[in-house]
């Protein structure tokens, strides 16, 4: 953890207390929260990229949790985010066909 701390899940202080330690925490203001969420997204993506197949899905779930928090912070619900994702997939496709673009002729 960096000297200035990191964003953690809401129940982490409770879990630390249950282990017999006393966590030192504070609540971020809105600007810091948004910055910390972006940092957390990078952290979780890095963990996913380093994960083996047995832990990759768990890391994806962590990424999704951060994405949902970012969406909420931007004023968008999970359902609205999914609607946008589905519309883009309908218009441009998804990634199921494994298509690699190498240029145009």
KEKOLZA-671846 format. One record per residue: z, x, y of N, C-alpha, C in turn; residue in three letters; chain; residue number from 1. Coordinates in steps of 0.2 Angstrom, whole numbers, plus 5000, padded with zeros to 4 digits. Layout:
BEGIN
   n.Z   n.X   n.Y  ca.Z  ca.X  ca.Y   c.Z   c.X   c.Y  code  unit  pos
     Z     X     Y     Z     X     Y     Z     X     Y   ALA     A  NUM
...
This chain:
BEGIN
   n.Z   n.X   n.Y  ca.Z  ca.X  ca.Y   c.Z   c.X   c.Y  code  unit  pos
  5000  5004  4994  5000  5000  5000  5000  5004  5006   UNK     A    1
  4996  5002  5011  4996  5006  5017  5003  5006  5021   UNK     A    2
  5004  5010  5026  5010  5010  5030  5011  5004  5034   UNK     A    3
  5006  5000  5036  5006  4994  5039  5006  4988  5035   UNK     A    4
  5007  4989  5028  5007  4983  5024  5001  4980  5022   UNK     A    5
  5001  4975  5018  4995  4972  5016  4996  4964  5015   UNK     A    6
  4991  4960  5015  4992  4953  5014  4993  4952  5006   UNK     A    7
  4998  4948  5005  4999  4946  4998  5000  4939  4997   UNK     A    8
  4999  4937  4991  5000  4930  4989  5006  4927  4991   UNK     A    9
  5007  4920  4992  5012  4917  4995  5019  4918  4991   UNK     A   10
  5018  4918  4985  5025  4919  4981  5027  4926  4979   UNK     A   11
  5023  4931  4982  5025  4938  4980  5032  4939  4983   UNK     A   12
  5034  4937  4989  5041  4939  4991  5046  4936  4986   UNK     A   13
  5045  4930  4984  5050  4926  4979  5050  4930  4973   UNK     A   14
  5045  4933  4970  5044  4936  4964  5048  4943  4965   UNK     A   15
  5047  4946  4971  5051  4952  4972  5059  4951  4972   UNK     A   16
  5061  4946  4976  5068  4944  4976  5070  4943  4969   UNK     A   17
  5067  4939  4965  5069  4938  4958  5070  4944  4954   UNK     A   18
  5067  4950  4956  5067  4956  4952  5073  4960  4955   UNK     A   19
  5077  4957  4960  5083  4960  4963  5082  4964  4969   UNK     A   20
  5076  4965  4972  5074  4968  4978  5073  4963  4984   UNK     A   21
  5074  4966  4990  5073  4962  4995  5066  4964  4999   UNK     A   22
  5061  4960  4999  5055  4961  5002  5056  4961  5010   UNK     A   23
  5052  4966  5013  5051  4966  5020  5045  4963  5022   UNK     A   24
  5044  4957  5026  5038  4954  5027  5038  4951  5034   UNK     A   25
  5032  4949  5036  5032  4945  5043  5025  4941  5042   UNK     A   26
  5025  4936  5046  5019  4931  5046  5014  4934  5051   UNK     A   27
  5008  4935  5049  5002  4937  5053  5000  4932  5058   UNK     A   28
  4998  4934  5064  4995  4929  5069  4988  4928  5066   UNK     A   29
  4985  4922  5069  4978  4920  5066  4973  4926  5066   UNK     A   30
  4973  4930  5071  4968  4935  5071  4969  4941  5066   UNK     A   31
  4976  4943  5065  4977  4947  5060  4976  4945  5053   UNK     A   32
  4978  4938  5052  4977  4935  5046  4969  4935  5044   UNK     A   33
  4965  4934  5049  4958  4934  5047  4956  4941  5045   UNK     A   34
  4958  4946  5049  4956  4953  5048  4959  4955  5041   UNK     A   35
  4965  4953  5039  4968  4955  5033  4965  4951  5027   UNK     A   36
  4963  4945  5028  4959  4942  5023  4952  4946  5021   UNK     A   37
  4949  4948  5026  4943  4952  5025  4944  4958  5022   UNK     A   38
  4950  4962  5024  4952  4968  5020  4953  4966  5013   UNK     A   39
  4957  4960  5012  4959  4958  5005  4952  4957  5001   UNK     A   40
  4947  4954  5004  4941  4953  5000  4938  4959  4998   UNK     A   41
  4938  4964  5002  4935  4971  5000  4939  4974  4994   UNK     A   42
  4946  4973  4995  4950  4976  4990  4949  4973  4983   UNK     A   43
  4948  4966  4983  4947  4962  4977  4940  4964  4974   UNK     A   44
  4935  4964  4978  4929  4966  4976  4929  4973  4973   UNK     A   45
  4932  4978  4976  4933  4984  4973  4936  4984  4966   UNK     A   46
  4941  4980  4965  4945  4979  4959  4940  4976  4954   UNK     A   47
  4936  4971  4956  4931  4968  4951  4926  4974  4949   UNK     A   48
  4924  4977  4954  4918  4982  4952  4921  4988  4947   UNK     A   49
  4927  4989  4947  4931  4994  4943  4933  4991  4936   UNK     A   50
  4933  4984  4936  4936  4981  4930  4931  4982  4924   UNK     A   51
  4934  4982  4918  4930  4981  4912  4929  4974  4910   UNK     A   52
  4925  4972  4905  4924  4965  4904  4930  4961  4902   UNK     A   53
  4935  4964  4900  4941  4960  4898  4945  4958  4904   UNK     A   54
  4945  4961  4910  4949  4959  4916  4944  4957  4921   UNK     A   55
  4938  4957  4920  4933  4955  4926  4934  4948  4928   UNK     A   56
  4935  4943  4924  4935  4936  4925  4942  4935  4930   UNK     A   57
  4947  4938  4928  4953  4938  4932  4952  4941  4939   UNK     A   58
  4948  4946  4939  4947  4949  4946  4942  4944  4950   UNK     A   59
  4938  4941  4947  4934  4936  4950  4938  4930  4953   UNK     A   60
  4943  4928  4949  4947  4923  4951  4951  4925  4957   UNK     A   61
  4953  4931  4958  4956  4934  4964  4951  4934  4970   UNK     A   62
  4945  4935  4969  4940  4935  4974  4939  4928  4976   UNK     A   63
  4939  4923  4972  4938  4916  4973  4944  4914  4978   UNK     A   64
  4950  4916  4976  4956  4914  4980  4955  4916  4987   UNK     A   65
  4953  4922  4988  4952  4925  4995  4947  4921  4998   UNK     A   66
  4941  4920  4995  4936  4916  4998  4938  4909  5000   UNK     A   67
  4942  4906  4996  4944  4899  4998  4949  4900  5004   UNK     A   68
  4953  4905  5004  4957  4906  5010  4953  4907  5016   UNK     A   69
  4948  4912  5016  4944  4913  5021  4940  4907  5024   UNK     A   70
  4938  4903  5019  4934  4896  5021  4939  4892  5025   UNK     A   71
  4945  4891  5022  4950  4887  5025  4952  4890  5032   UNK     A   72
  4952  4896  5033  4954  4899  5040  4948  4898  5044   UNK     A   73
  4942  4897  5042  4936  4896  5046  4935  4888  5047   UNK     A   74
  4940  4884  5044  4939  4877  5045  4935  4873  5040   UNK     A   75
  4934  4876  5034  4930  4874  5029  4934  4873  5023   UNK     A   76
  4933  4867  5020  4936  4865  5013  4933  4869  5008   UNK     A   77
  4936  4869  5002  4933  4871  4996  4927  4867  4994   UNK     A   78
  4928  4860  4995  4922  4856  4993  4916  4857  4998   UNK     A   79
  4918  4858  5004  4912  4859  5009  4909  4866  5008   UNK     A   80
  4912  4871  5006  4910  4877  5004  4905  4876  4998   UNK     A   81
  4907  4873  4993  4903  4871  4987  4897  4867  4989   UNK     A   82
  4898  4863  4993  4892  4859  4995  4886  4864  4998   UNK     A   83
  4889  4868  5003  4884  4873  5006  4881  4878  5000   UNK     A   84
  4885  4880  4996  4883  4884  4990  4878  4881  4986   UNK     A   85
  4879  4874  4984  4874  4871  4980  4868  4869  4984   UNK     A   86
  4868  4868  4990  4862  4867  4994  4858  4873  4995   UNK     A   87
  4861  4879  4996  4857  4885  4996  4854  4886  4989   UNK     A   88
  4858  4885  4984  4855  4886  4977  4849  4881  4976   UNK     A   89
  4850  4875  4978  4844  4871  4978  4838  4873  4981   UNK     A   90
  4839  4875  4987  4833  4878  4992  4830  4884  4989   UNK     A   91
  4835  4889  4988  4832  4896  4987  4834  4898  4979   UNK     A   92
  4837  4894  4975  4839  4896  4969  4845  4899  4968   UNK     A   93
  4847  4901  4962  4854  4905  4961  4852  4912  4959   UNK     A   94
  4856  4914  4954  4854  4921  4951  4853  4921  4944   UNK     A   95
  4852  4915  4941  4852  4914  4934  4846  4917  4930   UNK     A   96
  4841  4918  4934  4835  4921  4931  4834  4928  4931   UNK     A   97
  4839  4932  4934  4840  4939  4934  4834  4942  4937   UNK     A   98
  4831  4939  4942  4825  4941  4946  4826  4947  4950   UNK     A   99
  4823  4952  4950  4823  4958  4954  4817  4959  4958   UNK     A  100
  4818  4959  4965  4812  4960  4969  4811  4967  4971   UNK     A  101
  4805  4969  4970  4803  4976  4971  4798  4977  4977   UNK     A  102
  4796  4972  4980  4792  4972  4986  4787  4967  4986   UNK     A  103
  4781  4967  4990  4776  4963  4990  4769  4967  4990   UNK     A  104
  4764  4963  4988  4757  4966  4988  4753  4963  4993   UNK     A  105
